Amino acid sequence: MKKLLVAAVVAILALLGLSTCAGSFLNGSNNNTATTSSSSSASSSEASTSSDKSASSTTSSSSSDKTASSSTDASASTATETLTKDTAFAAALAAAGISEADAVLTSVEKEVENGVNVFKVDFTSAGQEYEYTLNAETGEVIENASEMVDSEDASTSTATVSSADQDKLVAAALADAGITEADAEVVGSELETEDGVQQFDVDFVSNGTRYHYILNAETKEVIETEASPAE
C-alpha cells in the first residue's frame, strides 16, 4: 500500500513537471511572437517616416523649382527694350495695322515728355496721316491720332520718298559727316517741301555732338549742316 502511494505521488509530480515545462515553452513562444511583431511594427514605422521625409523633400524641391521659375519669369517681364528710329516706325505701323510697303514715313523725333523718353512718329498711308507717340524704352503706345490728308498737303505729297530712300538719305548725311552708322544714333528725321523742293531733315548724335542735316530728297545733295554739343 505504501508503495502504491509513493508511485502515485511520483506520477503526480511528473505530470506537474511536464505542465510547467509546457507553460514555460508557451510563454517563451508568445514572447518571441510579441518581439517579432514589435520589430515588424518598428520597421514599418521607420519605412513610413522615411517615405514621409522623401515626399516632403520632393515637395520642397518642386516648390523651389516653381519659385526659381517664377523669379525667372518676373525678371524677363521687367526687362525693357530701347527703341531706335527704325523700330519706333515699325512699332507704330504694327499698332496701326499697316504694312511698311503701304506707308510713307514723314517724321520721327526722339524727345523727353514728363521725364520720359519718347519717339514721335508721323507717317501717311492711303490718304490718311498718322501721328504716334511711343515710350522709347518699352515701345508702348502713349497716344495716337489720324486724319485725312487735305488737298494742299496732297499736292506736296511725300509719297515718292520711300522708307528705303530715307535710309539712303541718312547714309548720305553720315558719309558727309565722316561717321559710321555704328557710331551714330539717329534721333529725328522729317520730310518737308521748301520752295517746291522736297527736303529731308535728319538729326543724329555721335561722340557727344548733335548733327543736323538738310538734304535734297531727290538728289541726296547736302543743302545745310549744323553741329552742336549734344544735350
C-alpha positions, 0 to 999 in steps of 0.5 A: 500500500505504501508503495502504491502511494509513493508511485502515485505521488511520483506520477503526480509530480511528473505530470506537474513537471511536464505542465510547467515545462509546457507553460514555460515553452508557451510563454517563451513562444508568445514572447518571441511572437510579441518581439517579432511583431514589435520589430515588424511594427518598428520597421514599418514605422521607420519605412513610413517616416522615411517615405514621409521625409522623401515626399516632403523633400520632393515637395520642397524641391518642386516648390523651389523649382516653381519659385526659381521659375517664377523669379525667372519669369518676373525678371524677363517681364521687367526687362525693357527694350530701347527703341531706335528710329527704325523700330519706333516706325515699325512699332507704330505701323504694327499698332496701326495695322499697316504694312511698311510697303503701304506707308510713307514715313514723314517724321520721327523725333526722339524727345523727353515728355514728363521725364520720359523718353519718347519717339514721335512718329508721323507717317501717311498711308492711303490718304490718311496721316498718322501721328504716334507717340511711343515710350522709347524704352518699352515701345508702348503706345502713349497716344495716337491720332489720324486724319485725312490728308487735305488737298494742299498737303496732297499736292506736296505729297511725300509719297515718292520718298520711300522708307528705303530712300530715307535710309539712303538719305541718312547714309548720305548725311553720315558719309558727309559727316565722316561717321559710321552708322555704328557710331551714330544714333539717329534721333529725328528725321522729317520730310518737308517741301521748301520752295517746291523742293522736297527736303529731308531733315535728319538729326543724329548724335555721335561722340557727344555732338548733335548733327543736323542735316538738310538734304535734297530728297531727290538728289541726296545733295547736302543743302545745310549742316549744323553741329552742336554739343549734344544735350 
